[in-house]
Amino acid sequence: MPLDFDLFEHIRIKPDPESVARRSFPPCDWEGCEAPGAHRAPVGRGREGEYHRFCLDHVRLYNKSYNYFAGMKEEAVADFQEDARTGHRPTWNMGVNPDSQTGRARSPADFEMPRNWTRRSGDPRLQFGRARAPRPEPIRRAKPLEKKALDTLGLPETASAEDIRARYKDLVKRHHPDANGGDRSQEARLQEIIQAHRLLKTAGLC
């Protein structure tokens, strides 16, 4: 078969993995090794972010002997491990102002909003427009029996608990037999007042 046969043009040879690795990675940093350095290893303390490039065999040897704390005293190692608990960020006790020279504990007055703050002074409530007034509480609508009880006492639906108690005391004194010389003609009316007050009290309106 001639060498210029068309079939030879479609034959693909799988590339050698080692030759691909040599082109993709720099040579191993281990002295005397020319294998591709496909694996990273940290250089050491004080050179964070820098790495050696080793082949698989030499990166294993390097990792076995690697010690980040080499050359550090025991006290320095203990301090480093203690700081590592908080990610080496500064910390302080709760309730203590870290910016204060005296380190005094903060009081609630330190967090109060100054009364004379305006838009210029940086009131966060005014950064995006006028401060919104607090929403009024929704008015509770009286149920039919509650409305009837309020009508018995001669009160509107918007009557407060104080209004109900005051009106109840006034009506009881007015219609009680002891208050009108023993006249019992108002006993039926007194019973209606007592029942109406009892219903309102059960409903939590007074």
PyMOL commands that set and color helices and strands:
alter all, ss='L'
color gray80, all
select helices_A, chain A and resi 6-10+17-24+56-65+74-84+108-111+124-126+144-153+161-175+177-179+187-202
alter helices_A, ss='H'
color red, helices_A
select strands_A, chain A and resi 39-42+51-54
alter strands_A, ss='S'
color yellow, strands_A
deselect
rebuild
show_as cartoon
